[in-house]
Amino acid sequence: MIRHTVVFNLKHADGSAEEADFLRDAMALAAIPSVEKFEQLRQVSPKNDYAFGFSMEFADQAAYSGYNDHPVHVAFVRDRWLPEVEKFLEIDYVPL
């Protein structure tokens, strides 16, 4: 199992329609066949300055690779992520 996580900040104002549109449109990632346990999260710790997180799981590397190459993911990264995300940190985990 691989848990794919990303924390990020958007270029949009907090609570804006643009922020809501981005988060709504990101739900399309949950429909990609290999994605399991997709979550959108709001970061609340004062220990870092990221605002949001996405978390999802994949059965194995093949499933994760399929997600990365899936047309819905590729289009989301190109059309929404790159233009609208200010900064991010991606971390992928496997169980010990």
C-alpha positions as CSV (number, residue, x, y, z in Angstrom):
1,M,0.0,0.0,0.0
2,I,1.1,3.5,-0.8
3,R,-0.4,6.6,1.0
4,H,0.0,9.6,-1.2
5,T,-0.3,13.0,0.6
6,V,0.2,16.6,-0.3
7,V,-0.1,19.7,1.7
8,F,-0.5,23.0,-0.1
9,N,-1.6,26.6,-0.2
10,L,-3.7,28.1,-3.0
11,K,-3.2,31.5,-4.6
12,H,-6.9,32.3,-3.9
13,A,-8.2,34.2,-0.9
14,D,-9.4,32.2,2.1
15,G,-13.1,31.4,1.7
16,S,-13.3,32.7,-1.9
17,A,-15.4,31.2,-4.7
18,E,-12.2,30.3,-6.5
19,E,-11.0,28.3,-3.5
20,A,-14.3,26.5,-3.3
21,D,-14.2,25.8,-7.1
22,F,-10.7,24.3,-6.9
23,L,-11.6,22.0,-4.0
24,R,-14.8,20.9,-5.7
25,D,-13.0,20.2,-9.0
26,A,-10.3,18.3,-7.1
27,M,-12.9,15.7,-6.1
28,A,-12.6,14.4,-9.7
29,L,-9.4,12.8,-8.5
30,A,-11.4,10.5,-6.2
31,A,-13.1,8.9,-9.2
32,I,-9.9,7.7,-10.8
33,P,-10.2,3.9,-10.5
34,S,-7.0,3.1,-8.5
35,V,-7.7,5.8,-5.8
36,E,-8.8,4.6,-2.4
37,K,-9.7,6.6,0.7
38,F,-9.5,10.0,-0.9
39,E,-9.7,12.8,1.6
40,Q,-9.6,16.6,1.4
41,L,-8.3,18.1,4.6
42,R,-7.9,21.6,6.2
43,Q,-4.7,21.9,8.1
44,V,-5.1,23.4,11.6
45,S,-1.7,23.1,13.3
46,P,0.2,26.3,14.0
47,K,3.4,24.3,13.4
48,N,3.4,24.9,9.6
49,D,1.9,27.4,7.2
50,Y,0.1,25.1,4.8
51,A,-3.7,25.4,4.5
52,F,-5.0,22.2,2.9
53,G,-4.1,18.6,2.4
54,F,-5.1,15.7,0.1
55,S,-4.6,12.1,1.1
56,M,-5.3,8.9,-0.8
57,E,-4.2,5.4,-0.9
58,F,-3.1,3.0,-3.6
59,A,-2.9,-0.8,-3.5
60,D,0.6,-0.9,-5.0
61,Q,3.1,1.0,-7.2
62,A,1.2,0.0,-10.4
63,A,-2.0,1.5,-9.0
64,Y,-0.1,4.7,-8.1
65,S,1.6,4.9,-11.5
66,G,-1.8,4.5,-13.1
67,Y,-3.1,7.4,-11.1
68,N,-0.2,9.6,-12.1
69,D,-0.7,8.8,-15.8
70,H,-4.5,8.9,-15.8
71,P,-5.9,11.7,-18.1
72,V,-8.0,13.2,-15.3
73,H,-5.0,13.6,-13.0
74,V,-2.8,14.9,-15.9
75,A,-5.5,17.5,-16.8
76,F,-6.1,18.5,-13.2
77,V,-2.4,19.1,-12.6
78,R,-2.0,21.1,-15.9
79,D,-5.2,23.1,-15.8
80,R,-5.8,23.7,-12.0
81,W,-2.8,22.6,-9.8
82,L,0.0,24.4,-11.6
83,P,-1.8,27.7,-12.1
84,E,-3.6,27.9,-8.7
85,V,-1.3,26.3,-6.1
86,E,1.1,28.7,-4.5
87,K,3.3,26.1,-2.8
88,F,3.1,22.4,-1.8
89,L,4.9,19.5,-0.2
90,E,4.2,16.0,-1.4
91,I,5.0,12.9,0.8
92,D,4.4,9.3,-0.1
93,Y,4.4,6.6,2.5
94,V,4.6,2.8,2.7
95,P,3.9,0.9,5.9
96,L,6.9,-0.4,7.8
